[in-house]
Amino acid sequence: MINFVGAGPGAKDLITLRGKKLLEKADIIIYAGSLVNPQILNYAKDNCEIYNSAKMTLEEVIDVMVNGEKNNKSVVRLHTGDPSIYGAIKEQMDILDKYNISYDVCPGVSSLFGAAAALKAEYTLPDVSQTVIITRMAGRTSVPEKEEISLLASHNATMVIFLSAGMLEELSKRLIKGGYHADTPAAIVYKATWEDEKVIRTTVEKLSESAKENNIKKTALITVGHFLCSDYERSKLYDPSFTHEFRKGVKP
Ligand code: SAH
């Protein structure tokens, strides 16, 4: 059995209890060395074989999994954040299917949420935005035409942009082209939940300048939208006059 496990955004205690148990039992761990905090590997037992997938091809990763399975070893494939977001897990699962090897997925806390916590923000503020767009700029991996940043920006919804910290000038241009004002609030969250986390509050127009000032080129999320302002409607759910399944409202 192969277990795909989300390691969380960085801090070693932000892995799930289930993920930690799987690491403690694992005979083999293949971890995404570019982003998983190595402190998380301290949960592994002493004789666990550890591989860093940053230096491996898909075929090499699969070889380790297949050999592990043959020898009845318990294998953990440790991904950063949650494996379903830019995790390249589908291609691994599809090959395992061909080998008839079973697997399970243990979710993790995505850096999407690590960043919200670092910002002490709520992405879905009433009357501001009820939608979170998770996207990226095209890099060596292309992005479907209909998901081009300026098209998504036209919604003026909350946006969280992955894998784009090296392309901020172009990102700003596209966000503005799509309909965000140049002075719309934006934030750069570098290494959310790590010890050297940095939170930079800026505007759509100044994203690139702010990143340069702080020497940030990678491992950052860009968040954009008015959820970063303080102007919003309070929630219905906790309004004293609002009745719902668990509480009767009182007229003011
Ligand atoms: N599966 C991961 C994302 C992997 S893609 C998740 O759920 O978080 C890698 C990109 O994620 C990085 O380029 C960066 O944009 C973002 N990222 C990952 N960890 C981060 C962190 N701790 N802080 C800020 N951004 C992070």
Boltz pocket constraint, residues with backbone or C-beta under 6 A from the ligand:
constraints:
  - pocket:
      binder: B
      contacts: [[A, 9], [A, 10], [A, 35], [A, 79], [A, 80], [A, 81], [A, 82], [A, 83], [A, 84], [A, 85], [A, 86], [A, 87], [A, 109], [A, 110], [A, 111], [A, 112], [A, 114], [A, 115], [A, 161], [A, 162], [A, 163], [A, 164], [A, 189], [A, 190], [A, 191], [A, 192], [A, 193], [A, 194], [A, 218], [A, 219], [A, 220], [A, 221]]
      max_distance: 6.0
